[in-house]
């Protein structure tokens, strides 16, 4: 009788299409990721994003990189698949800083909070000189703020909204390109480092 009941329940489950699937965490939270750089050449930068190493499957990791000068002019911009490094040449003087936007997403990877991977990191590059002795020094590009990633899936609640005087710098799409488009997700980037994801319906 017990075997008949088991077979009956299995048949009902299969007929109704009832199934369960465990959600596999395949990365860390966005705020566990930050950028690093290795470059002692004034006109060359090698940026590293740890999210590619930490997020699986790596073959589906996209990172959209946007590098701008202090006036917001694009120096280089590219979307890289399945790679943690972004290398580029430039002609920015070492007395200036460069803005870096790195947007990682992977539609097959799940973060501990249950969201798909959609992390944005914004920071700046500056030239740092380390003086070993009065006659010996070494310089290289370095990360200025050490900012961590922001989960772009997180929407602001009414309690999170505050009135302030922050200034909108630009609007970018999910690839980090400047845009004015509507009816799709757009990221609002402000001068205080905050980023808001909005969809304007027209």
C-alpha positions as CSV (number, residue, x, y, z in Angstrom):
1,X,0.0,0.0,0.0
2,X,2.9,2.4,0.8
3,X,4.5,1.8,-2.5
4,X,1.2,2.5,-4.3
5,X,0.9,5.8,-2.5
6,X,4.5,6.8,-3.3
7,X,3.9,6.0,-7.0
8,X,0.7,8.0,-7.0
9,X,2.3,11.0,-5.4
10,X,5.2,10.9,-7.9
11,X,2.7,10.7,-10.8
12,X,0.8,13.7,-9.4
13,X,4.0,15.7,-9.1
14,X,5.2,14.9,-12.6
15,X,1.7,15.5,-14.1
16,X,1.4,18.9,-12.4
17,X,4.9,19.9,-13.3
18,X,5.7,20.6,-9.7
19,X,9.5,20.8,-9.1
20,X,12.0,22.5,-6.9
21,X,15.4,23.8,-7.9
22,X,18.1,24.9,-5.4
23,X,19.5,28.3,-6.1
24,X,23.3,28.1,-6.4
25,X,25.3,31.1,-5.2
26,X,28.0,31.7,-7.8
27,X,29.6,35.0,-6.7
28,X,30.0,37.3,-3.8
29,X,28.1,40.6,-3.0
30,X,29.0,43.6,-5.1
31,X,30.5,45.4,-2.1
32,X,33.2,42.7,-1.9
33,X,34.6,43.8,-5.2
34,X,37.0,46.8,-5.9
35,X,39.4,47.7,-8.7
36,X,43.2,47.5,-8.7
37,X,45.8,48.8,-11.2
38,X,49.3,47.8,-12.2
39,X,51.1,50.3,-14.3
40,X,54.4,52.2,-14.1
41,X,54.1,53.6,-17.6
42,X,52.7,57.1,-17.8
43,X,50.8,56.4,-21.0
44,X,49.6,52.9,-20.3
45,X,47.1,51.4,-17.7
46,X,46.3,47.8,-16.8
47,X,43.1,47.7,-14.7
48,X,42.0,44.5,-12.8
49,X,38.4,43.6,-11.8
50,X,38.2,40.8,-9.3
51,X,34.6,40.1,-10.1
52,X,35.6,38.0,-13.1
53,X,37.6,35.7,-10.9
54,X,34.9,35.5,-8.3
55,X,31.9,35.0,-10.6
56,X,31.0,31.8,-12.3
57,X,30.4,30.8,-15.1
58,X,33.3,33.1,-16.1
59,X,32.5,32.6,-19.8
60,X,29.4,34.8,-19.3
61,X,31.0,37.6,-17.4
62,X,30.7,41.0,-19.2
63,X,32.5,44.0,-18.0
64,X,31.7,47.4,-19.6
65,X,34.6,49.8,-19.1
66,X,34.4,53.6,-19.5
67,X,37.4,55.8,-18.8
68,X,36.9,59.6,-18.9
69,X,39.0,62.7,-18.2
70,X,38.0,65.2,-15.5
71,X,35.7,67.0,-18.0
72,X,33.8,63.8,-18.7
73,X,35.3,63.3,-22.2
74,X,35.7,59.6,-23.1
75,X,39.3,58.4,-23.3
76,X,38.4,54.8,-24.0
77,X,35.3,52.6,-23.8
78,X,34.8,48.9,-24.4
79,X,32.9,45.9,-23.2
80,X,35.0,42.8,-22.5
81,X,33.7,39.2,-22.3
82,X,35.4,36.6,-20.1
83,X,38.4,38.7,-18.9
84,X,39.4,40.4,-15.7
85,X,41.9,42.8,-17.2
86,X,41.4,46.0,-19.2
87,X,44.5,47.5,-20.8
88,X,44.6,50.8,-22.6
89,X,46.9,53.6,-23.8
90,X,46.2,57.3,-23.3
91,X,47.8,60.7,-23.4
92,X,46.5,62.1,-20.1
93,X,49.1,64.1,-18.2
94,X,50.2,62.5,-14.9
95,X,49.1,65.6,-13.1
96,X,45.5,64.8,-14.0
97,X,43.1,62.1,-12.8
98,X,41.0,59.8,-14.8
99,X,37.5,58.6,-14.0
100,X,36.8,54.8,-14.2
101,X,33.4,53.1,-14.5
102,X,33.4,49.3,-14.6
103,X,30.0,47.6,-14.9
104,X,30.0,43.8,-14.4
105,X,27.0,41.6,-15.2
106,X,26.3,37.9,-15.7
107,X,22.8,36.7,-16.3
108,X,23.7,33.2,-15.2
109,X,25.4,34.1,-11.8
110,X,23.5,34.5,-8.6
111,X,24.7,36.7,-5.6
112,X,24.1,35.8,-2.0
113,X,21.0,38.1,-1.9
114,X,19.4,36.2,-4.8
115,X,20.0,38.9,-7.4
116,X,21.7,38.2,-10.7
117,X,25.1,39.8,-11.0
118,X,24.8,43.5,-11.9
119,X,27.6,45.4,-10.2
120,X,28.9,48.9,-10.9
121,X,32.2,50.3,-9.6
122,X,33.2,53.9,-10.0
123,X,36.6,55.3,-9.0
124,X,39.5,57.4,-10.2
125,X,43.1,56.9,-11.3
126,X,45.9,59.1,-10.2
127,X,49.7,59.1,-10.6
128,X,51.4,58.3,-7.4
129,X,55.2,58.9,-6.8
130,X,56.9,57.0,-4.0
131,X,60.2,58.6,-3.0
132,X,62.6,55.9,-1.7
133,X,65.6,58.2,-1.3
134,X,66.3,61.8,-2.3
135,X,67.5,60.6,-5.7
136,X,65.4,57.4,-6.2
137,X,61.7,57.4,-6.8
138,X,59.1,55.3,-8.6
139,X,55.8,56.3,-10.0
140,X,52.7,54.5,-11.2
141,X,48.9,54.8,-11.7
142,X,46.9,54.0,-8.6
143,X,43.3,53.8,-7.5
144,X,42.2,56.9,-5.7
145,X,39.3,56.0,-3.5
146,X,39.1,52.2,-3.2
147,X,35.4,52.3,-3.9
148,X,33.5,49.0,-3.9
149,X,30.8,47.7,-6.2
150,X,27.1,48.8,-6.0
151,X,24.4,46.3,-6.7
152,X,22.4,47.9,-9.5
153,X,19.4,45.6,-8.9
154,X,18.7,47.3,-5.6
155,X,16.1,49.9,-5.9
156,X,15.7,52.8,-3.5
157,X,12.9,52.7,-1.0
158,X,11.0,55.8,0.1
159,X,13.0,55.9,3.3
160,X,16.3,55.9,1.4
161,X,15.5,59.1,-0.5
162,X,17.0,62.3,0.9
163,X,16.9,65.8,-0.5
164,X,20.4,67.2,-1.2
165,X,22.3,69.3,-3.6
166,X,24.0,66.6,-5.6
167,X,24.6,67.4,-9.2
168,X,23.8,65.0,-12.1
169,X,27.0,64.4,-14.1
170,X,25.6,62.1,-16.9
171,X,23.2,59.3,-17.9
172,X,24.6,56.0,-19.1
173,X,23.1,52.8,-20.4
174,X,24.0,49.3,-19.0
175,X,27.1,49.3,-21.2
176,X,28.4,52.5,-19.6
177,X,27.7,54.6,-22.8
178,X,26.2,58.1,-22.4
179,X,22.5,58.1,-23.3
180,X,19.3,60.0,-23.2
181,X,17.1,57.1,-24.2
182,X,13.8,56.3,-22.4
183,X,11.8,53.1,-22.0
184,X,14.9,51.2,-20.8
185,X,17.1,51.1,-17.7
186,X,19.3,54.2,-17.4
187,X,21.9,54.9,-14.7
188,X,22.0,58.4,-13.3
189,X,25.6,59.3,-12.1
190,X,26.0,62.1,-9.6
191,X,29.0,64.2,-8.5
192,X,28.9,62.7,-5.0
193,X,29.6,59.2,-6.4
194,X,26.0,57.9,-6.1
195,X,24.3,56.1,-8.9
196,X,20.6,55.6,-9.4
197,X,18.9,53.2,-11.8
198,X,15.7,54.5,-13.4
199,X,13.4,53.7,-16.2
200,X,11.6,56.7,-17.8
201,X,8.5,55.6,-19.7
202,X,7.3,57.7,-22.6
